[in-house]
Amino acid sequence: MEETMEEELLGGSVPAPCPHFGRCGGCQYQHIDYGKQLLLKRQYIERLFSGHLLPGCFPRPVIPSPKIYGYRTKITPHYGRIRCGEEPIGFRESSGNCLVDISYCPIATDGINAKLPDLRRRIRETPTKRGGTALLRQGGDVITDNPRDLLCEEVSGKQLHFIAGEFFQNNASILDSFATYVSRMIADDCCDFLVDAYCGVGFFSILAADYFEKVVGIEVCQQTVSMGKLNASTNEIKNVEFLIGSAEAIFAAIAFAPQRTTVLLDPPRSGAGVKFIEQLLRFSPRRIVYVACGPTSQANEIFQFLPHYTLQEIQPIDLFPQTKHIENVVTLLRRE
């Protein structure tokens, strides 16, 4: 992020609560006041999009996380070969590949930190010829280290199930605000239909269903599609359908009129990719809402839309306090 100069300009150093801060690669901003973290992240998004911004269209102030410590509902401690039972179990160094031994992580939830000592003990009691990665994952009040377990998180009054080892947002404290904002952006009086690409377990499909006549969520993984169907059934939502789609023909099964359709995409950090964007532009929906955990990829792809779409709003959302990472939502409206 090239944050050094900005940190000097902003000032506002605070004591980092973690004794491993600076060596552990998990956090980068614990020494910066949270309000100034938000300013840094907004400036980062503005810099990324500066080549594509239309007059008067600048990133909005970052939506802050209600919790800035104790928020993270998933950690994945690493370990090397276990021989004597005293080897480090923790996270990679900020520079280098050595492990920092972590017995307590201040950005993880209290429940996860309470379970961490037992997980570390069990790993050290089992000699191994090679290292690995462990898991502690929380859903609601349930915490597991089994990646196959089924968990559930309540968001905006809806029950969302997910598999512990699969993708689900890791900051439960901000999910209501996150879902409310994205639902407001995808709603359009002229759009009766929503296509939720990269839909995961149906997080946005389920929470935005009331705004549309019909919602189709598309994923490439059968297990994830099954979770989406379970979530629709659990919440008694009848107007959402989940489909398995291939990357080569993601819109092949979509019969919606494009001029009455919003497309929501929430791709992996690497971005949506050329093939997907080409298909999306051929489909030509009225509205596009692009949610990104990798704003750099998002900014690099946005220029492909601008000949055909007006950039309406850029909204950073801080799902990752104390780190350099930021979620970003871009809303586009098709030019008439």
Secondary structure, 3 states (H helix, E strand, C coil): CCCHHHHHHHCCECCCCCCCECCECCCCCCCECHHHHHHHHHHHHHHHHCCCCCCCCCCCCCECCCCCCCCECEECCEECCCCCCCCCEEEEECCCCCEEECCCCCCECHHHHHHHHHHHHHHHCCCCCCCEECCEEEECCEEECCCCCEEEEEECCEEEEEECCCCCCCEHHHHHHHHHHHHHHHCCCCCCEEEEECCCCCHHHHHCHHHCCEEEEEECCHHHHHHHHHHHHHCCCCCEEEEECCCCCCCCCCCCCHHHEEEEECCCCCCCCHHHHHHHHHHCCCEEEEEECCHHHHHHHHCCCCCCEEEEEEEEECCCCCCCCCEEEEEEEECC
